[in-house]
């Protein structure tokens, strides 16, 4: 039975090997978040640009940039928008 220290060190060494391109035997999990059509998602919620931006915690200018294709949402914003695309009532349900 290994100690917590040995287990952590093993994990760190495997991470370093993986970062250097060596086969560390690590399992990689890739999650693909779909590209989202922000304007269409907002339209399905029935909210104005200002209200929708407030409801997801972004500035209206950010929302406008997404809707006009000048920028693309990434990270948590992209995940949240993908969730709203599947269930447009999600934000209003959760923020009641």
N, CA, C and O atoms as CSV, one atom per row, in Angstrom:
chain,resi,resn,atom,element,x,y,z
A,1,UNK,N,N,0.852,-1.176,0.000
A,1,UNK,CA,C,0.000,0.000,0.000
A,1,UNK,C,C,0.895,1.236,0.000
A,1,UNK,O,O,1.812,1.346,0.814
A,2,UNK,N,N,0.625,2.161,-0.913
A,2,UNK,CA,C,1.462,3.349,-0.996
A,2,UNK,C,C,0.911,4.453,-0.102
A,2,UNK,O,O,-0.271,4.484,0.241
A,3,UNK,N,N,1.803,5.344,0.253
A,3,UNK,CA,C,1.391,6.485,1.067
A,3,UNK,C,C,0.758,7.537,0.164
A,3,UNK,O,O,0.868,7.472,-1.060
A,4,UNK,N,N,0.099,8.500,0.785
A,4,UNK,CA,C,-0.504,9.587,0.012
A,4,UNK,C,C,0.581,10.326,-0.761
A,4,UNK,O,O,0.371,10.710,-1.911
A,5,UNK,N,N,1.726,10.524,-0.145
A,5,UNK,CA,C,2.846,11.212,-0.804
A,5,UNK,C,C,3.272,10.464,-2.061
A,5,UNK,O,O,3.454,11.065,-3.120
A,6,UNK,N,N,3.429,9.137,-1.936
A,6,UNK,CA,C,3.859,8.334,-3.089
A,6,UNK,C,C,2.811,8.384,-4.210
A,6,UNK,O,O,3.158,8.451,-5.389
A,7,UNK,N,N,1.561,8.352,-3.839
A,7,UNK,CA,C,0.493,8.415,-4.829
A,7,UNK,C,C,0.490,9.754,-5.561
A,7,UNK,O,O,0.329,9.811,-6.780
A,8,UNK,N,N,0.669,10.823,-4.799
A,8,UNK,CA,C,0.714,12.158,-5.409
A,8,UNK,C,C,1.927,12.292,-6.319
A,8,UNK,O,O,1.824,12.822,-7.425
A,9,UNK,N,N,3.070,11.815,-5.855
A,9,UNK,CA,C,4.289,11.888,-6.673
A,9,UNK,C,C,4.139,11.087,-7.962
A,9,UNK,O,O,4.588,11.520,-9.023
A,10,UNK,N,N,3.514,9.929,-7.867
A,10,UNK,CA,C,3.292,9.114,-9.063
A,10,UNK,C,C,2.426,9.888,-10.056
A,10,UNK,O,O,2.722,9.923,-11.251
A,11,UNK,N,N,1.355,10.508,-9.555
A,11,UNK,CA,C,0.486,11.295,-10.422
A,11,UNK,C,C,1.211,12.460,-11.061
A,11,UNK,O,O,1.024,12.740,-12.245
A,12,UNK,N,N,2.041,13.142,-10.277
A,12,UNK,CA,C,2.813,14.274,-10.822
A,12,UNK,C,C,3.801,13.807,-11.884
A,12,UNK,O,O,3.951,14.457,-12.919
A,13,UNK,N,N,4.473,12.689,-11.637
A,13,UNK,CA,C,5.420,12.168,-12.627
A,13,UNK,C,C,4.709,11.749,-13.910
A,13,UNK,O,O,5.224,11.960,-15.009
A,14,UNK,N,N,3.520,11.152,-13.767
A,14,UNK,CA,C,2.740,10.789,-14.958
A,14,UNK,C,C,2.314,12.042,-15.723
A,14,UNK,O,O,2.329,12.053,-16.954
A,15,UNK,N,N,1.935,13.091,-15.001
A,15,UNK,CA,C,1.540,14.340,-15.659
A,15,UNK,C,C,2.725,14.945,-16.403
A,15,UNK,O,O,2.571,15.427,-17.526
A,16,UNK,N,N,3.902,14.924,-15.789
A,16,UNK,CA,C,5.100,15.455,-16.454
A,16,UNK,C,C,5.430,14.642,-17.697
A,16,UNK,O,O,5.744,15.208,-18.744
A,17,UNK,N,N,5.360,13.314,-17.588
A,17,UNK,CA,C,5.613,12.464,-18.751
A,17,UNK,C,C,4.638,12.789,-19.872
A,17,UNK,O,O,5.032,12.906,-21.032
A,18,UNK,N,N,3.364,12.936,-19.524
A,18,UNK,CA,C,2.354,13.256,-20.533
A,18,UNK,C,C,2.650,14.602,-21.178
A,18,UNK,O,O,2.547,14.737,-22.397
A,19,UNK,N,N,3.017,15.600,-20.376
A,19,UNK,CA,C,3.315,16.932,-20.910
A,19,UNK,C,C,4.508,16.905,-21.851
A,19,UNK,O,O,4.598,17.723,-22.766
A,20,UNK,N,N,5.424,15.971,-21.632
A,20,UNK,CA,C,6.610,15.845,-22.498
A,20,UNK,C,C,6.349,14.933,-23.689
A,20,UNK,O,O,7.259,14.657,-24.471
A,21,UNK,N,N,5.109,14.462,-23.831
A,21,UNK,CA,C,4.756,13.637,-24.977
A,21,UNK,C,C,5.054,12.163,-24.800
A,21,UNK,O,O,4.923,11.389,-25.749
A,22,UNK,N,N,5.453,11.760,-23.602
A,22,UNK,CA,C,5.736,10.347,-23.343
A,22,UNK,C,C,4.438,9.621,-23.033
A,22,UNK,O,O,3.476,10.217,-22.548
A,23,UNK,N,N,4.426,8.322,-23.321
A,23,UNK,CA,C,3.252,7.516,-23.004
A,23,UNK,C,C,3.252,7.237,-21.514
A,23,UNK,O,O,4.035,6.422,-21.027
A,24,UNK,N,N,2.389,7.904,-20.803
A,24,UNK,CA,C,2.321,7.760,-19.344
A,24,UNK,C,C,1.198,6.824,-18.941
A,24,UNK,O,O,0.997,6.575,-17.752
A,25,UNK,N,N,0.469,6.307,-19.906
A,25,UNK,CA,C,-0.646,5.427,-19.597
A,25,UNK,C,C,-1.851,6.169,-19.034
A,25,UNK,O,O,-2.767,5.562,-18.478
A,26,UNK,N,N,-1.836,7.469,-19.185
A,26,UNK,CA,C,-2.935,8.278,-18.651
A,26,UNK,C,C,-4.150,8.171,-19.564
A,26,UNK,O,O,-4.025,8.005,-20.777
A,27,UNK,N,N,-5.328,8.271,-18.953
A,27,UNK,CA,C,-6.563,8.310,-19.723
A,27,UNK,C,C,-6.909,9.759,-20.000
A,27,UNK,O,O,-6.965,10.575,-19.080
A,28,UNK,N,N,-7.136,10.077,-21.239
A,28,UNK,CA,C,-7.505,11.435,-21.620
A,28,UNK,C,C,-8.995,11.491,-21.884
A,28,UNK,O,O,-9.558,10.633,-22.564
A,29,UNK,N,N,-9.614,12.505,-21.339
A,29,UNK,CA,C,-11.042,12.707,-21.543
A,29,UNK,C,C,-11.209,13.998,-22.330
A,29,UNK,O,O,-10.790,15.066,-21.884
A,30,UNK,N,N,-11.815,13.896,-23.485
A,30,UNK,CA,C,-12.056,15.056,-24.317
A,30,UNK,C,C,-13.550,15.320,-24.353
A,30,UNK,O,O,-14.354,14.445,-24.675
A,31,UNK,N,N,-13.893,16.546,-24.015
A,31,UNK,CA,C,-15.298,16.932,-24.040
A,31,UNK,C,C,-15.442,18.019,-25.091
A,31,UNK,O,O,-14.780,19.054,-25.029
A,32,UNK,N,N,-16.302,17.773,-26.041
A,32,UNK,CA,C,-16.518,18.752,-27.092
A,32,UNK,C,C,-17.812,19.506,-26.815
A,32,UNK,O,O,-18.894,18.923,-26.747
A,33,UNK,N,N,-17.671,20.803,-26.660
A,33,UNK,CA,C,-18.835,21.654,-26.454
A,33,UNK,C,C,-19.208,22.210,-27.821
A,33,UNK,O,O,-18.352,22.753,-28.520
A,34,UNK,N,N,-20.463,22.084,-28.207
A,34,UNK,CA,C,-20.852,22.541,-29.546
A,34,UNK,C,C,-20.699,24.053,-29.708
A,34,UNK,O,O,-20.828,24.819,-28.752
A,35,UNK,N,N,-20.423,24.453,-30.935
A,35,UNK,CA,C,-20.430,25.870,-31.268
A,35,UNK,C,C,-21.879,26.337,-31.147
A,35,UNK,O,O,-22.801,25.634,-31.560
A,36,UNK,N,N,-22.072,27.515,-30.585
A,36,UNK,CA,C,-23.430,27.967,-30.318
A,36,UNK,C,C,-23.778,29.200,-31.144
A,36,UNK,O,O,-22.920,30.035,-31.429
A,37,UNK,N,N,-25.041,29.300,-31.520
A,37,UNK,CA,C,-25.582,30.471,-32.205
A,37,UNK,C,C,-26.256,31.318,-31.138
A,37,UNK,O,O,-27.417,31.092,-30.797
A,38,UNK,N,N,-25.524,32.291,-30.615
A,38,UNK,CA,C,-25.983,33.053,-29.462
A,38,UNK,C,C,-27.279,33.805,-29.754
A,38,UNK,O,O,-28.180,33.828,-28.916
A,39,UNK,N,N,-27.382,34.409,-30.913
A,39,UNK,CA,C,-28.593,35.166,-31.251
A,39,UNK,C,C,-29.819,34.252,-31.269
A,39,UNK,O,O,-30.881,34.619,-30.766
A,40,UNK,N,N,-29.668,33.065,-31.847
A,40,UNK,CA,C,-30.789,32.123,-31.909
A,40,UNK,C,C,-31.162,31.624,-30.516
A,40,UNK,O,O,-32.341,31.461,-30.203
A,41,UNK,N,N,-30.158,31.384,-29.690
A,41,UNK,CA,C,-30.424,30.921,-28.320
A,41,UNK,C,C,-31.184,31.990,-27.552
A,41,UNK,O,O,-32.181,31.699,-26.891
A,42,UNK,N,N,-30.709,33.234,-27.641
A,42,UNK,CA,C,-31.383,34.329,-26.935
A,42,UNK,C,C,-32.812,34.484,-27.431
A,42,UNK,O,O,-33.730,34.672,-26.633
A,43,UNK,N,N,-33.008,34.406,-28.746
A,43,UNK,CA,C,-34.342,34.564,-29.326
A,43,UNK,C,C,-35.301,33.502,-28.776
A,43,UNK,O,O,-36.471,33.779,-28.515
A,44,UNK,N,N,-34.781,32.284,-28.606
A,44,UNK,CA,C,-35.635,31.203,-28.085
A,44,UNK,C,C,-36.037,31.431,-26.639
A,44,UNK,O,O,-37.050,30.897,-26.187
A,45,UNK,N,N,-35.249,32.225,-25.900
A,45,UNK,CA,C,-35.615,32.516,-24.507
A,45,UNK,C,C,-36.672,33.602,-24.430
A,45,UNK,O,O,-37.364,33.731,-23.420
A,46,UNK,N,N,-36.800,34.392,-25.505
A,46,UNK,CA,C,-37.760,35.490,-25.506
A,46,UNK,C,C,-37.275,36.728,-24.763
A,46,UNK,O,O,-38.047,37.663,-24.550
A,47,UNK,N,N,-36.011,36.744,-24.369
A,47,UNK,CA,C,-35.467,37.877,-23.621
A,47,UNK,C,C,-34.828,38.901,-24.544
A,47,UNK,O,O,-34.340,38.568,-25.624
A,48,UNK,N,N,-34.838,40.151,-24.103
A,48,UNK,CA,C,-34.119,41.203,-24.835
A,48,UNK,C,C,-32.618,40.968,-24.652
A,48,UNK,O,O,-32.203,40.179,-23.804
A,49,UNK,N,N,-31.818,41.657,-25.452
A,49,UNK,CA,C,-30.364,41.517,-25.308
A,49,UNK,C,C,-29.919,41.900,-23.903
A,49,UNK,O,O,-29.116,41.193,-23.295
A,50,UNK,N,N,-30.429,43.006,-23.385
A,50,UNK,CA,C,-30.039,43.455,-22.038
A,50,UNK,C,C,-30.424,42.432,-20.984
A,50,UNK,O,O,-29.618,42.086,-20.120
A,51,UNK,N,N,-31.657,41.951,-21.056
A,51,UNK,CA,C,-32.142,40.994,-20.053
A,51,UNK,C,C,-31.369,39.672,-20.133
A,51,UNK,O,O,-31.014,39.091,-19.108
A,52,UNK,N,N,-31.113,39.207,-21.357
A,52,UNK,CA,C,-30.390,37.944,-21.518
A,52,UNK,C,C,-28.962,38.080,-21.001
A,52,UNK,O,O,-28.465,37.202,-20.297
A,53,UNK,N,N,-28.303,39.189,-21.353
A,53,UNK,CA,C,-26.929,39.414,-20.886
A,53,UNK,C,C,-26.889,39.405,-19.356
A,53,UNK,O,O,-26.025,38.764,-18.757
A,54,UNK,N,N,-27.823,40.115,-18.733
A,54,UNK,CA,C,-27.881,40.130,-17.262
A,54,UNK,C,C,-28.109,38.732,-16.704
A,54,UNK,O,O,-27.497,38.348,-15.707
A,55,UNK,N,N,-28.985,37.977,-17.345
A,55,UNK,CA,C,-29.356,36.660,-16.821
A,55,UNK,C,C,-28.200,35.667,-16.848
A,55,UNK,O,O,-28.165,34.735,-16.044
A,56,UNK,N,N,-27.254,35.858,-17.766
A,56,UNK,CA,C,-26.112,34.932,-17.822
A,56,UNK,C,C,-24.837,35.576,-17.285
A,56,UNK,O,O,-23.764,34.973,-17.328
A,57,UNK,N,N,-24.959,36.805,-16.778
A,57,UNK,CA,C,-23.831,37.437,-16.101
A,57,UNK,C,C,-22.741,37.979,-16.997
A,57,UNK,O,O,-21.566,37.957,-16.630
A,58,UNK,N,N,-23.120,38.472,-18.184
A,58,UNK,CA,C,-22.130,39.101,-19.070
A,58,UNK,C,C,-22.584,40.512,-19.423
A,58,UNK,O,O,-23.762,40.848,-19.302
A,59,UNK,N,N,-21.648,41.316,-19.853
A,59,UNK,CA,C,-21.977,42.664,-20.298
A,59,UNK,C,C,-22.751,42.597,-21.610
A,59,UNK,O,O,-22.556,41.682,-22.410
A,60,UNK,N,N,-23.628,43.573,-21.821
A,60,UNK,CA,C,-24.403,43.606,-23.058
A,60,UNK,C,C,-23.470,43.686,-24.263
A,60,UNK,O,O,-23.740,43.072,-25.296
A,61,UNK,N,N,-22.380,44.431,-24.141
A,61,UNK,CA,C,-21.412,44.531,-25.238
A,61,UNK,C,C,-20.811,43.180,-25.599
A,61,UNK,O,O,-20.581,42.892,-26.774
A,62,UNK,N,N,-20.559,42.361,-24.602
A,62,UNK,CA,C,-20.038,41.007,-24.848
A,62,UNK,C,C,-21.054,40.199,-25.633
A,62,UNK,O,O,-20.718,39.526,-26.608
A,63,UNK,N,N,-22.307,40.274,-25.192
A,63,UNK,CA,C,-23.377,39.562,-25.898
A,63,UNK,C,C,-23.480,40.033,-27.344
A,63,UNK,O,O,-23.606,39.215,-28.255
A,64,UNK,N,N,-23.427,41.345,-27.559
A,64,UNK,CA,C,-23.505,41.881,-28.928
A,64,UNK,C,C,-22.356,41.360,-29.783
A,64,UNK,O,O,-22.559,41.002,-30.943
A,65,UNK,N,N,-21.154,41.316,-29.220
A,65,UNK,CA,C,-20.010,40.788,-29.974
A,65,UNK,C,C,-20.223,39.332,-30.347
A,65,UNK,O,O,-19.862,38.915,-31.448
A,66,UNK,N,N,-20.805,38.555,-29.445
A,66,UNK,CA,C,-21.091,37.153,-29.753
A,66,UNK,C,C,-22.148,37.052,-30.837
A,66,UNK,O,O,-22.000,36.284,-31.788
A,67,UNK,N,N,-23.214,37.825,-30.697
A,67,UNK,CA,C,-24.316,37.731,-31.654
A,67,UNK,C,C,-23.901,38.180,-33.053
A,67,UNK,O,O,-24.409,37.655,-34.044
A,68,UNK,N,N,-22.996,39.132,-33.145
A,68,UNK,CA,C,-22.564,39.634,-34.454
A,68,UNK,C,C,-21.342,38.900,-34.991
A,68,UNK,O,O,-20.819,39.254,-36.048
A,69,UNK,N,N,-20.887,37.884,-34.273
A,69,UNK,CA,C,-19.787,37.057,-34.755
A,69,UNK,C,C,-18.406,37.675,-34.621
A,69,UNK,O,O,-17.437,37.141,-35.161
A,70,UNK,N,N,-18.301,38.784,-33.915
A,70,UNK,CA,C,-16.979,39.402,-33.731
A,70,UNK,C,C,-16.128,38.618,-32.737
A,70,UNK,O,O,-14.898,38.647,-32.789
A,71,UNK,N,N,-16.804,37.921,-31.836
A,71,UNK,CA,C,-16.129,37.080,-30.845
A,71,UNK,C,C,-16.975,35.832,-30.649
A,71,UNK,O,O,-18.146,35.789,-31.025
A,72,UNK,N,N,-16.361,34.822,-30.056
A,72,UNK,CA,C,-17.068,33.574,-29.749
A,72,UNK,C,C,-16.994,33.311,-28.248
A,72,UNK,O,O,-15.940,33.502,-27.642
A,73,UNK,N,N,-18.088,32.880,-27.645
A,73,UNK,CA,C,-18.022,32.523,-26.231
A,73,UNK,C,C,-17.103,31.314,-26.051
A,73,UNK,O,O,-17.050,30.430,-26.906
A,74,UNK,N,N,-16.392,31.290,-24.947
A,74,UNK,CA,C,-15.497,30.170,-24.649
A,74,UNK,C,C,-15.706,29.731,-23.214
A,74,UNK,O,O,-16.378,30.406,-22.433
A,75,UNK,N,N,-15.133,28.611,-22.882
A,75,UNK,CA,C,-15.129,28.119,-21.509
A,75,UNK,C,C,-16.524,27.991,-20.921
A,75,UNK,O,O,-17.440,27.492,-21.574
A,76,UNK,N,N,-16.681,28.453,-19.666
A,76,UNK,CA,C,-17.962,28.306,-18.978
A,76,UNK,C,C,-19.125,28.973,-19.714
A,76,UNK,O,O,-20.247,28.466,-19.684
A,77,UNK,N,N,-18.867,30.099,-20.370
A,77,UNK,CA,C,-19.943,30.775,-21.105
A,77,UNK,C,C,-20.446,29.895,-22.247
A,77,UNK,O,O,-21.650,29.816,-22.490
A,78,UNK,N,N,-19.537,29.245,-22.935
A,78,UNK,CA,C,-19.930,28.375,-24.045
A,78,UNK,C,C,-20.738,27.180,-23.537
A,78,UNK,O,O,-21.711,26.765,-24.167
A,79,UNK,N,N,-20.330,26.637,-22.403
A,79,UNK,CA,C,-21.058,25.508,-21.825
A,79,UNK,C,C,-22.454,25.954,-21.397
A,79,UNK,O,O,-23.442,25.281,-21.690
A,80,UNK,N,N,-22.532,27.088,-20.705
A,80,UNK,CA,C,-23.835,27.598,-20.263
A,80,UNK,C,C,-24.759,27.835,-21.452
A,80,UNK,O,O,-25.930,27.457,-21.412
A,81,UNK,N,N,-24.245,28.452,-22.498
A,81,UNK,CA,C,-25.062,28.725,-23.681
A,81,UNK,C,C,-25.515,27.428,-24.362
A,81,UNK,O,O,-26.638,27.347,-24.859
A,82,UNK,N,N,-24.650,26.428,-24.384
A,82,UNK,CA,C,-25.032,25.136,-24.969
A,82,UNK,C,C,-26.156,24.500,-24.149
A,82,UNK,O,O,-27.051,23.864,-24.706
A,83,UNK,N,N,-26.107,24.673,-22.827
A,83,UNK,CA,C,-27.165,24.146,-21.965
A,83,UNK,C,C,-28.473,24.894,-22.216
A,83,UNK,O,O,-29.538,24.281,-22.291
A,84,UNK,N,N,-28.392,26.218,-22.344
A,84,UNK,CA,C,-29.593,27.017,-22.602
A,84,UNK,C,C,-30.167,26.681,-23.976
A,84,UNK,O,O,-31.384,26.706,-24.163
A,85,UNK,N,N,-29.299,26.366,-24.938
A,85,UNK,CA,C,-29.772,25.991,-26.274
A,85,UNK,C,C,-30.653,24.739,-26.192
A,85,UNK,O,O,-31.640,24.617,-26.918
A,86,UNK,N,N,-30.288,23.819,-25.308
A,86,UNK,CA,C,-31.081,22.591,-25.158
A,86,UNK,C,C,-32.337,22.818,-24.337
A,86,UNK,O,O,-33.352,22.150,-24.531
A,87,UNK,N,N,-32.252,23.788,-23.399
A,87,UNK,CA,C,-33.391,24.051,-22.515
A,87,UNK,C,C,-33.476,25.555,-22.258
A,87,UNK,O,O,-32.949,26.042,-21.258
A,88,UNK,N,N,-34.133,26.291,-23.149
A,88,UNK,CA,C,-34.177,27.753,-23.070
A,88,UNK,C,C,-34.720,28.307,-21.750
A,88,UNK,O,O,-34.402,29.440,-21.389
A,89,UNK,N,N,-35.512,27.553,-21.042
A,89,UNK,CA,C,-36.077,28.043,-19.782
A,89,UNK,C,C,-35.125,27.853,-18.602
A,89,UNK,O,O,-35.460,28.226,-17.478
A,90,UNK,N,N,-33.956,27.285,-18.836
A,90,UNK,CA,C,-33.032,26.928,-17.764
A,90,UNK,C,C,-32.687,28.102,-16.853
A,90,UNK,O,O,-32.782,27.977,-15.632
A,91,UNK,N,N,-32.292,29.226,-17.416
A,91,UNK,CA,C,-31.878,30.364,-16.596
A,91,UNK,C,C,-33.029,30.863,-15.740
A,91,UNK,O,O,-32.862,31.080,-14.540
A,92,UNK,N,N,-34.191,31.045,-16.343
A,92,UNK,CA,C,-35.316,31.546,-15.561
A,92,UNK,C,C,-35.740,30.565,-14.479
A,92,UNK,O,O,-36.148,30.976,-13.393
A,93,UNK,N,N,-35.648,29.271,-14.767
A,93,UNK,CA,C,-35.985,28.254,-13.757
A,93,UNK,C,C,-35.039,28.320,-12.576
A,93,UNK,O,O,-35.462,28.221,-11.424
A,94,UNK,N,N,-33.766,28.486,-12.862
A,94,UNK,CA,C,-32.766,28.461,-11.796
A,94,UNK,C,C,-32.687,29.752,-11.013
A,94,UNK,O,O,-32.281,29.743,-9.851
A,95,UNK,N,N,-33.068,30.871,-11.626
A,95,UNK,CA,C,-32.942,32.168,-10.965
A,95,UNK,C,C,-34.246,32.644,-10.335
A,95,UNK,O,O,-34.312,33.777,-9.857
A,96,UNK,N,N,-35.257,31.830,-10.323
A,96,UNK,CA,C,-36.538,32.208,-9.700
A,96,UNK,C,C,-36.388,32.446,-8.244
A,96,UNK,O,O,-37.364,32.771,-7.568
